[in-house]
């Protein structure tokens, strides 16, 4: 069977790029073992335009955020599923100095599109926000498992749910034979699985373990609380709280230490006691050493590509960069130097 692209991995990255290529009329097959894209299914799905301890605009936020809502709404229409929730993010201030600093930020043209309101006093008796806080807009969260399940149906028989066996790849001239498919190109979208590939093991992945909780708590404001931890209201009335970041202990399985860390940080923001921890989940994010994703073509193997390394901000990064990758694949438009894997070719 002659196809244009064989995509390895149907996580968020593979689903987005596969959709864009099919939309352009290309013949695509995706190979995926669902338990292998656990990082996508466990991810919190938050998209937040202003992040970090110093609360700065997300890297390339002016390019990324205009793409997020239209793209996921398009996928909702394509799948008939609802998985995008638009919601303000509220970050309480810890001091009057921080409040004053944000008053100054409010005139910053880079921040203004994402700033809804600055509050100077407590917004709810259940919140520890004596100095008020900043309410951000163009934000929300994505129910990634529902999206991925919807894309399974969308892809239909173009998706093969089995383990990818790289040793069965056979190069035939400029094409690649894999089982019954003869592909013009391969694209590795399989997260940390790419570290085990003979093509992309040279890329400096920096895996990060993240743990999140689902819990019951009697406090349901109309916004996501984000200070030290994020607290996302779920459709079932529970809340998702996360996340931890661990670079050293990458063993699978939830830890009591992480649960205590998240609950302690939550009590620093919300006064209401937690009634019950319903679930505790773990994922290993395919992050990179320079915190920038991996896009591009292998320097030697013909027509072998990677679209990977989106880490904790995949929901924000994938809509924009999947369009960039599509244009690179189909029209040979150059990739930004910051994300192109050519930045690592000297280390091969």
N, C-alpha and C positions, 0 to 999 in steps of 0.2 A: 504494500500500500504506500503510494507516494504522498508525503505530507510536506508542508513547508517548515513547521516547527515542532520539535518534541520538547515539551516543557517538563522538567523534573521538579515536582513539588506543587501542591495545590493549596498552599497557605494563602495568606493575604496577598503576597507579592505575585505568586503564580496565577492566582485567580484574576487579579487586576490586569496583568499583562496578557494572559490568555484571552480575556474578554476583549481587550483592545485589538488584538491581532485578528480574532474571529470577526469582530466588527468591521475590519478592513478587508474581509473576504478571504483571509488566509486559512489554509487547512492546518489545524492544530490538534495534537494529541497531548494530554497531560497524564503523567504517571505519578501516583501519590499513594502513600500508605498513611491513612488518617492519623494514626497514633504518632507518626513521625513529625507532624506539624503542630505538636502540642503547644509550642510557644505562641502560635497564632490563636489557638483556641482558648488558652488561659489568659491571654493579654487583656488588660483592663479596657482597652478600646478608647481611652480618653484622647481628645484632641484639644490642646491648650495653647493659645497663641503667645502667651507670656509665661516663661518658665524659669526655673533655677532659683538659687538662693537670692540672687540679686535682681530677680524678676526682670529679665530682659526679653525682648522680642525673640521668638523662636527663630533659629537659623533659617534664612530664606523665607520667613513667614509671609512676606509681601507677595511671594510667588506661590507658596504652598497653599495658603488658606483660601484664596479664591477658587481653587480647584476642588477642595474637599467636599463641600456640600453638593454641588452639581454632579460630581462623579458618583457619589454614593446614592444619590437620589436616582440617577440613571440605572444603577445596579438594582435598586429596589424595584424599579419598573420592569427591568429585564427578568427578575426572579419572582416577582409578585410577593416578595417578603418585605416586612418592615423591620429595619435594624438600625436606622439612623435616628438619634435623639439630639435635637438642638437644645442646649441648656446653658444658662449663664454659669460661670465659675466664680465663687466668692472666696477671696483670700483675706482673712482677718489680719489686721495690723497688730504688731506686738508692742508698739511704742508710739508716742506722739511724734518722735523723730521720723519713724517710718511713714506715718500719716503725712507729715510735711513733705517728705521726699516724693511721695506719690502725687501730692498737689503739684509739685514741679513736673513730674512725669506727664501730667495731663495735657501739657502744651507740646509734648514731643510728637511731631508728625508721624514718626514710626509707630508710636504706641496708640495714638488716637483712634485708628480704625478698630482696635480691639478693646477699647475702654468704654464701658457702658456708664459707670457711675462710681464716684468715690463717696463712701459713707464715712461720717466722722463720729458716729456714736453706735452703740450696741444695736444690732438688728434683730436679736431674738434672745429671750431669756435663757434658752437652752445652749446658746453659743458663748464661748469665751472670747469676746471681741470688744473689749471695753473701749478701744480706740477706733472702732469702726473697721472698715476694710475696703478693698477694691473689688468691684463687680466687673468681670470680663465678659465680652461678647464674642461672636463668631467662634463659639466653643460648644462642646458637647461630648457625646460618646457613641461608640459603635458597638452593637451586639455582634461581635465577630463570629461566634459559632453559628448564629442564624444566617449571617451572610454566606459563610462557607457552605452550609447545608443547602442554601438556595442556589449557590453556584454549582454544586454537585448536580442538581436537577437541570440547570441551564446547560451545562456541558454535555450531559447525557452520555452517549457512547463515545464521546471524545475524551472522557475521563476513564482511565484504567486504574482501579484501586488495587495495587499490588506493590511489592517492594521493587525498587529500581535496582537492577543488577548491572553495574557499570562494566563489569568484565565481559558482558555479552555485546557491548558496543563494537562494531566493526567499521573501520574507515574504508569507504569505497570511493576513491577519488576525492571529490569535493563534498560528497554526501556521507551520511552515517546510517548504517543498517543496525536496527535494534529489533530483534524478533521479527515480526511481520511488517515493520514500518521502515521505510527508507526516507529519512528526513534530510532536508536541505540544511537544517541548522538545529543545534541543541541549545537549550537555555536552562541553566541551573538556578532554580528558585527555591531550593530545598533547605534553606536555613543552614544550620550547622552541619547538615549532611554534606555540604560542599567542602567542608574541611577534610573529608575522607576521599574526595575525588582526586584522581590523578591529574586533573586539569587545574584545580584551584586551591590545592593544599598550601600554596605559597602565600595566599592572602592572609593578612594578620587579623583574623577574627579574634575577638576578646569576649567570650561567652559570659553572660551575666545571669545569675540565678535570681528570679523574682518570685516572691510569695504574696498572695492576696487572700483576703478573707471575704466571705459572705456572712452577714450577720443581721440579727433583728435588733432594732433600736427605735424607741418611740419618739422620733423627731424627724419630720419630713418637710424641710423647707423647699422652696421652688428653685433651688440652685444646687450645684455641686460644691461642696466645701473642700478646699484644697489648701492645707497648711501643715507641712510635715508629712501628712498623709492626704490622699484624696478619698472622698466619701461620695459615691455615686448611687443615687436612688434607682433601684431596679423595678421593672414592671410588676414583679410579684410582691412588692411591698418591703422587700429586704434591701440591704445596702451592700455595695462592694467597697471594701476598704483596702488600700494598698499604697505603695508597694515597697518591698524591700529590694535592695540591690547588693548582691554578693558576687565578688569576682573569684574568691578563693575556694569556698565550699560549693562545688557544683554537683554534689551527690543528689540524686533524685529523692523526692519525698519532702513533705512539710516538716518544719522544725518548731519546737516549742519556743525557742528563742525568738524566731521571727514573729510568731503570733503575739508574744508578749510585747515585742517592739512596736507592732502595729497598734495594739490595744492601748499601750501607754501613750503613744503619740495622739491617738484619737481622743483620749481623755484630756489632753492639753487644749483641745479645740471645742469639744462637745461635752456639755455637763451631764447629759442624760446617760444613765448606765446602759451597758450592753445587756440585752436580755438573753441572747444565745448566739454562739458562733455556729452557723449552719454548715459552712463548708470552708475548707482550707486547701488552696490549690497552689501548684508550683509549675513554673515554666523556665526553660533556659533560653534566654534571648540571644539571637544571632547578632550581637553587637560587634563593633569594630574598634580597633585601637584609636583611630582618630575621630570616632563618632560620626563618620560619614559613610553612606552606603557604598556598595560595590556594584558598579555598572560597567559593562564593556565586553570586549572580545578578547579571547585568549591570544597571546602574542604569537603563538606558533601553530596550534591546532586549527585547521580550517573550520570556520563557521561554528565555533563553540563559544557561547556567551554566558555571562553571569548577570543576574538581577537579584541582589541579595544584600544582607547585612544591614537591615533597617532598624534593628534593635528595638528599644522601647517606644520609639516615635513612628512606628510603621504606619499607623492610621493616618498621620499627618503627611508623611513623606510619599507614600505609595501612589496616591492619585496623580500628583505632578510628575513624579519620576517615571511612572509607567508610561505616561505620554511621551516623555523624553526618550525612553528606551524604544518605544514603538517607532518614533521618528528616526532613531539611529539605525534600527534594524531594516526599516522599509525604505528610507530615503537617504541613509548615510549622513544624517545631520550630526554634527559633532556633539559629544557629551561635555558637560562642564568638567573642567580639570579637577575640581574638588571631589567629584564622585567617580571619575573614570579610573578603572583599575590600572591604567597606564602609569599612574603615580607610583606603582610598586614594581614596575618591570625591571628596574635596576637591581632588585633584590633577588631575582630568580637565579 
